Structure formats: structure tokens, C-alpha cells
Amino acid sequence: MADGDSTLNQLVSLLLQRQGNPADSIGADDRLLDLGVDSIDMAYLMSHFERRYDADFADEDFELTRYVTVADLAKAIDARIHG
């Protein structure tokens, strides 16, 4: 699960940078909507992983309503970039 952990860590880091939250303020079980993640944030996050891993995400992968927690999103990203 090292890849999944890495994806989760990258995702948390990106969320922290994007939202300016304190380093320990976002966890895997936090709800994306509670963190204020919106469709623009989703486009930013998914685009980051597409570029970094030369991955191809489907349009529905960008839909915020598909994911509840940070871990849910990390798991979906990990599945796309690592198969």
C-alpha cells in the first residue's frame, strides 16, 4: 500500500497548499465538502496527478460528488495512476 500512502500524502499536501491550512489540519478521513473543496479544487488536484504521472482521467473522475473523504479521492487517484 506504499503507493496509496504516497498518493494520499501528495493529495493532503496539495490540499494544504491550496487552502493554506495548518500542516496537521487535514486527515484521510476528513470530508472533502467539510474542507471546502469545490469543482475548481478538483480540477486542480486531478490535473496535477494527470501531469505528474502522465495519467488519463475520465471526465467523471473530476466529479466531486463521487468522493466523500480525502482517502476516497486518494484511492480513486491511486487506482488510475497505478492501475
MARKOLMI-727572 format. One record per atom (N, C-alpha, C, CB): x, z negated, y; chain; residue number from 1. Coordinates in steps of 0.001 Angstrom, whole numbers, padded with zeros to 6 digits, always signed. Atoms other than C-alpha are relative to their C-alpha. Glycine has a CB too. Example, Ala and Ser with C-alpha at 12.3 -4.5 7.8 and 13.67 -1.06 7.14 Angstrom:
! MARKOLMI-727572
<rec xx="+000890" zz="+000000" yy="-001190" ch="A" i="1"/>
<rec xx="+012300" zz="-007800" yy="-004500" ch="A" i="1"/>
<rec xx="+000900" zz="+000000" yy="+001200" ch="A" i="1"/>
<rec xx="-000992" zz="-001246" yy="+000027" ch="A" i="1"/>
<rec xx="-000820" zz="+000060" yy="-001190" ch="A" i="2"/>
<rec xx="+013670" zz="-007140" yy="-001060" ch="A" i="2"/>
<rec xx="-000770" zz="-000730" yy="+001090" ch="A" i="2"/>
<rec xx="+000414" zz="+001415" yy="+000462" ch="A" i="2"/>
END
This chain:
! MARKOLMI-727572
<rec xx="+000825" zz="+000000" yy="-001204" ch="A" i="1"/>
<rec xx="+000000" zz="+000000" yy="+000000" ch="A" i="1"/>
<rec xx="+000860" zz="+000000" yy="+001255" ch="A" i="1"/>
<rec xx="-000934" zz="-001207" yy="+000006" ch="A" i="1"/>
<rec xx="-000887" zz="+000007" yy="-001152" ch="A" i="2"/>
<rec xx="+003042" zz="+000221" yy="+002239" ch="A" i="2"/>
<rec xx="-000408" zz="+001046" yy="+001027" ch="A" i="2"/>
<rec xx="+001432" zz="+000235" yy="-000439" ch="A" i="2"/>
<rec xx="+000432" zz="-001026" yy="-000941" ch="A" i="3"/>
<rec xx="+001795" zz="+003476" yy="+003754" ch="A" i="3"/>
<rec xx="-001212" zz="-000457" yy="+000789" ch="A" i="3"/>
<rec xx="-000311" zz="+001295" yy="-000732" ch="A" i="3"/>
<rec xx="+001198" zz="+000497" yy="-000665" ch="A" i="4"/>
<rec xx="-001586" zz="+001920" yy="+004526" ch="A" i="4"/>
<rec xx="+000320" zz="-001071" yy="+001026" ch="A" i="4"/>
<rec xx="-000971" zz="-000542" yy="-001017" ch="A" i="4"/>
<rec xx="-000426" zz="+001033" yy="-000944" ch="A" i="5"/>
<rec xx="+000092" zz="-001053" yy="+006148" ch="A" i="5"/>
<rec xx="+000650" zz="+000626" yy="+001218" ch="A" i="5"/>
<rec xx="+000968" zz="-000979" yy="-000670" ch="A" i="5"/>
<rec xx="-000654" zz="-000687" yy="-001100" ch="A" i="6"/>
<rec xx="+002205" zz="+001285" yy="+008244" ch="A" i="6"/>
<rec xx="-001026" zz="+000674" yy="+000908" ch="A" i="6"/>
<rec xx="+000994" zz="+001029" yy="-000534" ch="A" i="6"/>
<rec xx="+001052" zz="-000644" yy="-000779" ch="A" i="7"/>
<rec xx="-000868" zz="+003240" yy="+009333" ch="A" i="7"/>
<rec xx="-000766" zz="-001036" yy="+000806" ch="A" i="7"/>
<rec xx="-000957" zz="+000778" yy="-000916" ch="A" i="7"/>
<rec xx="+000709" zz="+001075" yy="-000693" ch="A" i="8"/>
<rec xx="-002681" zz="+000022" yy="+010207" ch="A" i="8"/>
<rec xx="+000843" zz="-000529" yy="+001160" ch="A" i="8"/>
<rec xx="-000347" zz="-001143" yy="-000981" ch="A" i="8"/>
<rec xx="-000885" zz="+000504" yy="-001060" ch="A" i="9"/>
<rec xx="+000327" zz="-001235" yy="+012192" ch="A" i="9"/>
<rec xx="+000097" zz="+000985" yy="+001158" ch="A" i="9"/>
<rec xx="+001399" zz="-000281" yy="-000561" ch="A" i="9"/>
<rec xx="-000051" zz="-001016" yy="-001054" ch="A" i="10"/>
<rec xx="+000595" zz="+002050" yy="+014091" ch="A" i="10"/>
<rec xx="-001304" zz="+000025" yy="+000786" ch="A" i="10"/>
<rec xx="+000285" zz="+001387" yy="-000599" ch="A" i="10"/>
<rec xx="+001309" zz="-000033" yy="-000645" ch="A" i="11"/>
<rec xx="-003121" zz="+002020" yy="+014817" ch="A" i="11"/>
<rec xx="-000172" zz="-001196" yy="+000933" ch="A" i="11"/>
<rec xx="-001118" zz="+000019" yy="-001054" ch="A" i="11"/>
<rec xx="+000094" zz="+001203" yy="-000837" ch="A" i="12"/>
<rec xx="-003052" zz="-001555" yy="+016114" ch="A" i="12"/>
<rec xx="+000898" zz="+000148" yy="+001227" ch="A" i="12"/>
<rec xx="+000393" zz="-001268" yy="-000809" ch="A" i="12"/>
<rec xx="-000916" zz="-000193" yy="-001120" ch="A" i="13"/>
<rec xx="-000026" zz="-000716" yy="+018264" ch="A" i="13"/>
<rec xx="-000576" zz="+000967" yy="+001034" ch="A" i="13"/>
<rec xx="+001348" zz="+000515" yy="-000506" ch="A" i="13"/>
<rec xx="+000612" zz="-000962" yy="-000918" ch="A" i="14"/>
<rec xx="-001797" zz="+002311" yy="+019746" ch="A" i="14"/>
<rec xx="-001179" zz="-000606" yy="+000753" ch="A" i="14"/>
<rec xx="-000457" zz="+001236" yy="-000764" ch="A" i="14"/>
<rec xx="+001134" zz="+000655" yy="-000652" ch="A" i="15"/>
<rec xx="-004923" zz="+000274" yy="+020464" ch="A" i="15"/>
<rec xx="+000480" zz="-000997" yy="+001054" ch="A" i="15"/>
<rec xx="-000879" zz="-000711" yy="-001042" ch="A" i="15"/>
<rec xx="-000554" zz="+000956" yy="-000951" ch="A" i="16"/>
<rec xx="-002845" zz="-002406" yy="+022136" ch="A" i="16"/>
<rec xx="+000520" zz="+000708" yy="+001252" ch="A" i="16"/>
<rec xx="+001124" zz="-000810" yy="-000655" ch="A" i="16"/>
<rec xx="-000528" zz="-000770" yy="-001125" ch="A" i="17"/>
<rec xx="-001074" zz="+000152" yy="+024318" ch="A" i="17"/>
<rec xx="-001138" zz="+000577" yy="+000832" ch="A" i="17"/>
<rec xx="+000920" zz="+001129" yy="-000500" ch="A" i="17"/>
<rec xx="+001101" zz="-000692" yy="-000680" ch="A" i="18"/>
<rec xx="-004296" zz="+001961" yy="+025154" ch="A" i="18"/>
<rec xx="-000846" zz="-000976" yy="+000815" ch="A" i="18"/>
<rec xx="-000884" zz="+000733" yy="-001022" ch="A" i="18"/>
<rec xx="+000912" zz="+000943" yy="-000640" ch="A" i="19"/>
<rec xx="-006247" zz="-001158" yy="+026061" ch="A" i="19"/>
<rec xx="+000700" zz="-001111" yy="+000758" ch="A" i="19"/>
<rec xx="-000895" zz="-000599" yy="-001022" ch="A" i="19"/>
<rec xx="-000744" zz="+001019" yy="-000727" ch="A" i="20"/>
<rec xx="-003491" zz="-003385" yy="+027397" ch="A" i="20"/>
<rec xx="-000301" zz="-001418" yy="-000455" ch="A" i="20"/>
<rec xx="-000284" zz="+000119" yy="+001453" ch="A" i="20"/>
<rec xx="+000305" zz="+001327" yy="+000540" ch="A" i="21"/>
<rec xx="-004446" zz="-006299" yy="+025141" ch="A" i="21"/>
<rec xx="+001276" zz="-000738" yy="-000377" ch="A" i="21"/>
<rec xx="-000923" zz="+000115" yy="-001222" ch="A" i="21"/>
<rec xx="-001148" zz="+000772" yy="+000479" ch="A" i="22"/>
<rec xx="-002063" zz="-009146" yy="+024261" ch="A" i="22"/>
<rec xx="+000328" zz="+000363" yy="-001449" ch="A" i="22"/>
<rec xx="-000279" zz="-001515" yy="+000122" ch="A" i="22"/>
<rec xx="-000503" zz="-000472" yy="+001292" ch="A" i="23"/>
<rec xx="+000026" zz="-008440" yy="+021153" ch="A" i="23"/>
<rec xx="-000741" zz="-000553" yy="-001215" ch="A" i="23"/>
<rec xx="+001436" zz="-000347" yy="-000119" ch="A" i="23"/>
<rec xx="+000654" zz="+000584" yy="+001166" ch="A" i="24"/>
<rec xx="-001880" zz="-010771" yy="+018856" ch="A" i="24"/>
<rec xx="-001527" zz="+000055" yy="+000095" ch="A" i="24"/>
<rec xx="+000449" zz="-001435" yy="-000174" ch="A" i="24"/>
<rec xx="+001434" zz="+000024" yy="-000239" ch="A" i="25"/>
<rec xx="-005355" zz="-009918" yy="+020074" ch="A" i="25"/>
<rec xx="-000814" zz="+000974" yy="-000843" ch="A" i="25"/>
<rec xx="-000252" zz="+000277" yy="+001416" ch="A" i="25"/>
<rec xx="+000725" zz="-000943" yy="+000841" ch="A" i="26"/>
<rec xx="-006239" zz="-007144" yy="+017611" ch="A" i="26"/>
<rec xx="+000415" zz="-000195" yy="-001446" ch="A" i="26"/>
<rec xx="+000254" zz="+001457" yy="+000450" ch="A" i="26"/>
<rec xx="-000251" zz="+000158" yy="+001412" ch="A" i="27"/>
<rec xx="-006568" zz="-007640" yy="+013880" ch="A" i="27"/>
<rec xx="-000733" zz="+001053" yy="-000808" ch="A" i="27"/>
<rec xx="-000401" zz="-001380" yy="-000452" ch="A" i="27"/>
<rec xx="+000571" zz="-001013" yy="+000893" ch="A" i="28"/>
<rec xx="-007526" zz="-005479" yy="+010923" ch="A" i="28"/>
<rec xx="-001514" zz="-000107" yy="-000113" ch="A" i="28"/>
<rec xx="+000617" zz="-000117" yy="-001375" ch="A" i="28"/>
<rec xx="+001436" zz="+000199" yy="+000195" ch="A" i="29"/>
<rec xx="-010997" zz="-006994" yy="+010682" ch="A" i="29"/>
<rec xx="-000815" zz="+000058" yy="+001293" ch="A" i="29"/>
<rec xx="-000231" zz="-001319" yy="-000666" ch="A" i="29"/>
<rec xx="+000726" zz="-000111" yy="-001270" ch="A" i="30"/>
<rec xx="-011875" zz="-006558" yy="+014349" ch="A" i="30"/>
<rec xx="-000857" zz="+001256" yy="+000011" ch="A" i="30"/>
<rec xx="+000979" zz="+000013" yy="+001191" ch="A" i="30"/>
<rec xx="+000925" zz="-001139" yy="-000097" ch="A" i="31"/>
<rec xx="-014843" zz="-004298" yy="+015005" ch="A" i="31"/>
<rec xx="+000421" zz="+000895" yy="+001160" ch="A" i="31"/>
<rec xx="-001472" zz="-000487" yy="+000190" ch="A" i="31"/>
<rec xx="-000425" zz="-000959" yy="-001016" ch="A" i="32"/>
<rec xx="-013966" zz="-001149" yy="+016915" ch="A" i="32"/>
<rec xx="-000875" zz="-000075" yy="+001249" ch="A" i="32"/>
<rec xx="-000027" zz="+001413" yy="-000569" ch="A" i="32"/>
<rec xx="+000903" zz="+000070" yy="-001153" ch="A" i="33"/>
<rec xx="-017048" zz="-001381" yy="+019125" ch="A" i="33"/>
<rec xx="+000220" zz="-001274" yy="+000810" ch="A" i="33"/>
<rec xx="-001455" zz="+000075" yy="-000461" ch="A" i="33"/>
<rec xx="-000286" zz="+001256" yy="-000710" ch="A" i="34"/>
<rec xx="-016243" zz="-005014" yy="+019966" ch="A" i="34"/>
<rec xx="+001280" zz="+000104" yy="+000831" ch="A" i="34"/>
<rec xx="+000121" zz="-001161" yy="-001001" ch="A" i="34"/>
<rec xx="-001245" zz="-000199" yy="-000732" ch="A" i="35"/>
<rec xx="-012791" zz="-003844" yy="+021088" ch="A" i="35"/>
<rec xx="-000173" zz="+000976" yy="+001165" ch="A" i="35"/>
<rec xx="+001082" zz="+000506" yy="-000942" ch="A" i="35"/>
<rec xx="+000259" zz="-000943" yy="-001076" ch="A" i="36"/>
<rec xx="-014403" zz="-001324" yy="+023418" ch="A" i="36"/>
<rec xx="+000495" zz="+001408" yy="-000275" ch="A" i="36"/>
<rec xx="+000620" zz="-000495" yy="+001244" ch="A" i="36"/>
<rec xx="-000455" zz="-001343" yy="+000360" ch="A" i="37"/>
<rec xx="-013164" zz="+001721" yy="+021511" ch="A" i="37"/>
<rec xx="-001152" zz="+000973" yy="+000207" ch="A" i="37"/>
<rec xx="+000515" zz="+000049" yy="-001477" ch="A" i="37"/>
<rec xx="+001027" zz="-001014" yy="-000255" ch="A" i="38"/>
<rec xx="-015049" zz="+004806" yy="+022668" ch="A" i="38"/>
<rec xx="+000463" zz="+001353" yy="-000536" ch="A" i="38"/>
<rec xx="-000316" zz="+000096" yy="+001518" ch="A" i="38"/>
<rec xx="-000313" zz="-001318" yy="+000548" ch="A" i="39"/>
<rec xx="-015048" zz="+008506" yy="+021850" ch="A" i="39"/>
<rec xx="+001310" zz="+000561" yy="+000559" ch="A" i="39"/>
<rec xx="-001140" zz="+000966" yy="+000291" ch="A" i="39"/>
<rec xx="-001269" zz="-000460" yy="-000578" ch="A" i="40"/>
<rec xx="-012143" zz="+009189" yy="+024201" ch="A" i="40"/>
<rec xx="+001166" zz="-000687" yy="-000710" ch="A" i="40"/>
<rec xx="+000049" zz="-000285" yy="+001534" ch="A" i="40"/>
<rec xx="-001030" zz="+000717" yy="+000763" ch="A" i="41"/>
<rec xx="-010092" zz="+006499" yy="+022463" ch="A" i="41"/>
<rec xx="+000168" zz="+000616" yy="-001383" ch="A" i="41"/>
<rec xx="-000358" zz="-001496" yy="-000125" ch="A" i="41"/>
<rec xx="-000065" zz="-000602" yy="+001340" ch="A" i="42"/>
<rec xx="-010979" zz="+008047" yy="+019097" ch="A" i="42"/>
<rec xx="+000751" zz="+001318" yy="+000035" ch="A" i="42"/>
<rec xx="-001410" zz="+000217" yy="-000566" ch="A" i="42"/>
<rec xx="-000701" zz="-001277" yy="-000116" ch="A" i="43"/>
<rec xx="-009807" zz="+011475" yy="+020227" ch="A" i="43"/>
<rec xx="+001500" zz="-000229" yy="+000191" ch="A" i="43"/>
<rec xx="-000570" zz="+000826" yy="+001173" ch="A" i="43"/>
<rec xx="-001405" zz="+000335" yy="-000234" ch="A" i="44"/>
<rec xx="-006554" zz="+009934" yy="+021472" ch="A" i="44"/>
<rec xx="+000669" zz="-000465" yy="-001292" ch="A" i="44"/>
<rec xx="+000122" zz="-001088" yy="+001082" ch="A" i="44"/>
<rec xx="-000575" zz="+000556" yy="+001221" ch="A" i="45"/>
<rec xx="-005956" zz="+007992" yy="+018256" ch="A" i="45"/>
<rec xx="+000170" zz="+001059" yy="-001087" ch="A" i="45"/>
<rec xx="-000871" zz="-001132" yy="-000515" ch="A" i="45"/>
<rec xx="-000058" zz="-000997" yy="+001058" ch="A" i="46"/>
<rec xx="-006795" zz="+010797" yy="+015857" ch="A" i="46"/>
<rec xx="+001004" zz="+001102" yy="+000337" ch="A" i="46"/>
<rec xx="-001385" zz="+000601" yy="-000237" ch="A" i="46"/>
<rec xx="-000948" zz="-001035" yy="-000423" ch="A" i="47"/>
<rec xx="-004803" zz="+013330" yy="+017859" ch="A" i="47"/>
<rec xx="+001444" zz="-000474" yy="-000191" ch="A" i="47"/>
<rec xx="-000245" zz="+000384" yy="+001476" ch="A" i="47"/>
<rec xx="-001334" zz="+000562" yy="+000214" ch="A" i="48"/>
<rec xx="-001798" zz="+011026" yy="+017719" ch="A" i="48"/>
<rec xx="+000428" zz="+000183" yy="-001449" ch="A" i="48"/>
<rec xx="+000029" zz="-001489" yy="+000379" ch="A" i="48"/>
<rec xx="-000349" zz="-000097" yy="+001423" ch="A" i="49"/>
<rec xx="-001886" zz="+010940" yy="+013916" ch="A" i="49"/>
<rec xx="+000076" zz="+001455" yy="-000459" ch="A" i="49"/>
<rec xx="-001024" zz="-000762" yy="-000852" ch="A" i="49"/>
<rec xx="-000086" zz="-001428" yy="+000334" ch="A" i="50"/>
<rec xx="-002547" zz="+014689" yy="+013682" ch="A" i="50"/>
<rec xx="+001374" zz="+000552" yy="+000378" ch="A" i="50"/>
<rec xx="-001116" zz="+000799" yy="+000721" ch="A" i="50"/>
<rec xx="-001302" zz="-000499" yy="-000465" ch="A" i="51"/>
<rec xx="+000564" zz="+015426" yy="+015731" ch="A" i="51"/>
<rec xx="+001157" zz="-000631" yy="-000766" ch="A" i="51"/>
<rec xx="+000165" zz="-000269" yy="+001493" ch="A" i="51"/>
<rec xx="-001120" zz="+000708" yy="+000624" ch="A" i="52"/>
<rec xx="+002783" zz="+012792" yy="+014185" ch="A" i="52"/>
<rec xx="+000211" zz="+000407" yy="-001454" ch="A" i="52"/>
<rec xx="-000226" zz="-001495" yy="+000078" ch="A" i="52"/>
<rec xx="-000103" zz="-000299" yy="+001435" ch="A" i="53"/>
<rec xx="+002004" zz="+013730" yy="+010575" ch="A" i="53"/>
<rec xx="-000371" zz="+001436" yy="-000339" ch="A" i="53"/>
<rec xx="-000883" zz="-000937" yy="-000782" ch="A" i="53"/>
<rec xx="+000405" zz="-001383" yy="+000212" ch="A" i="54"/>
<rec xx="+001054" zz="+017385" yy="+011044" ch="A" i="54"/>
<rec xx="-001203" zz="+000051" yy="-000943" ch="A" i="54"/>
<rec xx="+001174" zz="+000831" yy="-000569" ch="A" i="54"/>
<rec xx="+001206" zz="+000136" yy="+000821" ch="A" i="55"/>
<rec xx="-002304" zz="+016436" yy="+009555" ch="A" i="55"/>
<rec xx="-001136" zz="+000806" yy="+000610" ch="A" i="55"/>
<rec xx="-000407" zz="-001484" yy="-000139" ch="A" i="55"/>
<rec xx="+001161" zz="-000735" yy="-000468" ch="A" i="56"/>
<rec xx="-005576" zz="+018267" yy="+009820" ch="A" i="56"/>
<rec xx="-001240" zz="-000858" yy="-000246" ch="A" i="56"/>
<rec xx="-000117" zz="+001386" yy="-000712" ch="A" i="56"/>
<rec xx="+001191" zz="+000827" yy="+000102" ch="A" i="57"/>
<rec xx="-008544" zz="+016028" yy="+010531" ch="A" i="57"/>
<rec xx="-001239" zz="+000860" yy="+000207" ch="A" i="57"/>
<rec xx="+000042" zz="-001154" yy="+001025" ch="A" i="57"/>
<rec xx="+001273" zz="-000696" yy="-000155" ch="A" i="58"/>
<rec xx="-012116" zz="+017260" yy="+010183" ch="A" i="58"/>
<rec xx="-000714" zz="-000528" yy="+001245" ch="A" i="58"/>
<rec xx="-000889" zz="-000178" yy="-001266" ch="A" i="58"/>
<rec xx="+000749" zz="+000419" yy="-001196" ch="A" i="59"/>
<rec xx="-014492" zz="+017107" yy="+013149" ch="A" i="59"/>
<rec xx="-000677" zz="-001350" yy="-000202" ch="A" i="59"/>
<rec xx="-001049" zz="+001051" yy="+000366" ch="A" i="59"/>
<rec xx="+000713" zz="+001257" yy="+000241" ch="A" i="60"/>
<rec xx="-016436" zz="+014278" yy="+011517" ch="A" i="60"/>
<rec xx="+000938" zz="-001209" yy="-000034" ch="A" i="60"/>
<rec xx="-000768" zz="+000085" yy="-001309" ch="A" i="60"/>
<rec xx="-000961" zz="+001105" yy="-000026" ch="A" i="61"/>
<rec xx="-013243" zz="+012182" yy="+011292" ch="A" i="61"/>
<rec xx="+000100" zz="-000630" yy="+001386" ch="A" i="61"/>
<rec xx="+001375" zz="+000489" yy="-000447" ch="A" i="61"/>
<rec xx="-000080" zz="+000477" yy="-001369" ch="A" i="62"/>
<rec xx="-013428" zz="+011820" yy="+015077" ch="A" i="62"/>
<rec xx="-001228" zz="-000815" yy="+000419" ch="A" i="62"/>
<rec xx="+000175" zz="+001168" yy="+000931" ch="A" i="62"/>
<rec xx="+001242" zz="+000697" yy="-000334" ch="A" i="63"/>
<rec xx="-016894" zz="+010219" yy="+014972" ch="A" i="63"/>
<rec xx="+000172" zz="-001509" yy="-000140" ch="A" i="63"/>
<rec xx="-001149" zz="+000487" yy="-000895" ch="A" i="63"/>
<rec xx="-000194" zz="+001450" yy="-000048" ch="A" i="64"/>
<rec xx="-016618" zz="+006587" yy="+015976" ch="A" i="64"/>
<rec xx="-000962" zz="-000752" yy="-000917" ch="A" i="64"/>
<rec xx="-000166" zz="-000494" yy="+001422" ch="A" i="64"/>
<rec xx="+001013" zz="+000699" yy="+000798" ch="A" i="65"/>
<rec xx="-019795" zz="+005645" yy="+014109" ch="A" i="65"/>
<rec xx="+000326" zz="-000027" yy="-001493" ch="A" i="65"/>
<rec xx="-001346" zz="+000651" yy="+000207" ch="A" i="65"/>
<rec xx="-000398" zz="-000008" yy="+001419" ch="A" i="66"/>
<rec xx="-018080" zz="+006367" yy="+010767" ch="A" i="66"/>
<rec xx="+000788" zz="-001241" yy="-000393" ch="A" i="66"/>
<rec xx="+000827" zz="+001236" yy="-000301" ch="A" i="66"/>
<rec xx="-000907" zz="+001116" yy="+000259" ch="A" i="67"/>
<rec xx="-015878" zz="+003278" yy="+011091" ch="A" i="67"/>
<rec xx="-000529" zz="-001270" yy="+000664" ch="A" i="67"/>
<rec xx="+001426" zz="+000324" yy="+000509" ch="A" i="67"/>
<rec xx="+000446" zz="+001274" yy="-000558" ch="A" i="68"/>
<rec xx="-016702" zz="-000369" yy="+011612" ch="A" i="68"/>
<rec xx="+001195" zz="-000780" yy="+000539" ch="A" i="68"/>
<rec xx="-000753" zz="-000830" yy="-001065" ch="A" i="68"/>
<rec xx="-001146" zz="+000829" yy="-000383" ch="A" i="69"/>
<rec xx="-013355" zz="-002145" yy="+011708" ch="A" i="69"/>
<rec xx="+001263" zz="+000839" yy="+000186" ch="A" i="69"/>
<rec xx="+000245" zz="-001081" yy="-001053" ch="A" i="69"/>
<rec xx="-001307" zz="-000636" yy="-000152" ch="A" i="70"/>
<rec xx="-009773" zz="-001302" yy="+012606" ch="A" i="70"/>
<rec xx="+000528" zz="+000397" yy="-001380" ch="A" i="70"/>
<rec xx="+001004" zz="-000951" yy="+000725" ch="A" i="70"/>
<rec xx="-000464" zz="-000303" yy="+001356" ch="A" i="71"/>
<rec xx="-008960" zz="-001460" yy="+008882" ch="A" i="71"/>
<rec xx="-000727" zz="+001203" yy="-000589" ch="A" i="71"/>
<rec xx="-000190" zz="-001211" yy="-000907" ch="A" i="71"/>
<rec xx="+000755" zz="-001163" yy="+000483" ch="A" i="72"/>
<rec xx="-011731" zz="+001048" yy="+008071" ch="A" i="72"/>
<rec xx="+000601" zz="+001291" yy="+000554" ch="A" i="72"/>
<rec xx="-001494" zz="-000111" yy="+000401" ch="A" i="72"/>
<rec xx="-000572" zz="-001181" yy="-000636" ch="A" i="73"/>
<rec xx="-010272" zz="+003519" yy="+010536" ch="A" i="73"/>
<rec xx="+001398" zz="+000280" yy="-000547" ch="A" i="73"/>
<rec xx="+000048" zz="-000180" yy="+001526" ch="A" i="73"/>
<rec xx="-001358" zz="-000172" yy="+000528" ch="A" i="74"/>
<rec xx="-006710" zz="+002933" yy="+009303" ch="A" i="74"/>
<rec xx="-000035" zz="+000575" yy="-001414" ch="A" i="74"/>
<rec xx="+000754" zz="-001343" yy="+000005" ch="A" i="74"/>
<rec xx="+000127" zz="-000489" yy="+001375" ch="A" i="75"/>
<rec xx="-007809" zz="+003529" yy="+005711" ch="A" i="75"/>
<rec xx="-000365" zz="+001491" yy="-000015" ch="A" i="75"/>
<rec xx="-001066" zz="-000821" yy="-000767" ch="A" i="75"/>
<rec xx="+000412" zz="-001406" yy="-000080" ch="A" i="76"/>
<rec xx="-009503" zz="+006824" yy="+006642" ch="A" i="76"/>
<rec xx="+001161" zz="+000877" yy="+000490" ch="A" i="76"/>
<rec xx="-001223" zz="+000152" yy="+000943" ch="A" i="76"/>
<rec xx="-001161" zz="-000746" yy="-000497" ch="A" i="77"/>
<rec xx="-006452" zz="+007971" yy="+008615" ch="A" i="77"/>
<rec xx="+001041" zz="+000122" yy="-001081" ch="A" i="77"/>
<rec xx="+000601" zz="-000674" yy="+001237" ch="A" i="77"/>
<rec xx="-000997" zz="+000007" yy="+001068" ch="A" i="78"/>
<rec xx="-004140" zz="+006992" yy="+005792" ch="A" i="78"/>
<rec xx="-000365" zz="+000995" yy="-001104" ch="A" i="78"/>
<rec xx="+000140" zz="-001411" yy="-000586" ch="A" i="78"/>
<rec xx="+000437" zz="-000938" yy="+001040" ch="A" i="79"/>
<rec xx="-006212" zz="+008990" yy="+003306" ch="A" i="79"/>
<rec xx="+000257" zz="+001438" yy="+000417" ch="A" i="79"/>
<rec xx="-001486" zz="-000195" yy="-000309" ch="A" i="79"/>
<rec xx="-000231" zz="-001368" yy="-000495" ch="A" i="80"/>
<rec xx="-005897" zz="+012102" yy="+005499" ch="A" i="80"/>
<rec xx="+001480" zz="+000350" yy="+000061" ch="A" i="80"/>
<rec xx="-000617" zz="+000170" yy="+001382" ch="A" i="80"/>
<rec xx="-001405" zz="-000344" yy="-000209" ch="A" i="81"/>
<rec xx="-002183" zz="+011844" yy="+006203" ch="A" i="81"/>
<rec xx="+000852" zz="-000150" yy="-001256" ch="A" i="81"/>
<rec xx="+000572" zz="-000856" yy="+001090" ch="A" i="81"/>
<rec xx="-000778" zz="+000220" yy="+001220" ch="A" i="82"/>
<rec xx="-001002" zz="+010662" yy="+002790" ch="A" i="82"/>
<rec xx="-000719" zz="+000458" yy="-001259" ch="A" i="82"/>
<rec xx="+000343" zz="-001455" yy="-000127" ch="A" i="82"/>
<rec xx="+000742" zz="-000504" yy="+001159" ch="A" i="83"/>
<rec xx="-003650" zz="+012158" yy="+000538" ch="A" i="83"/>
<rec xx="-000525" zz="-001074" yy="-000806" ch="A" i="83"/>
<rec xx="+000824" zz="+000860" yy="-000840" ch="A" i="83"/>
END
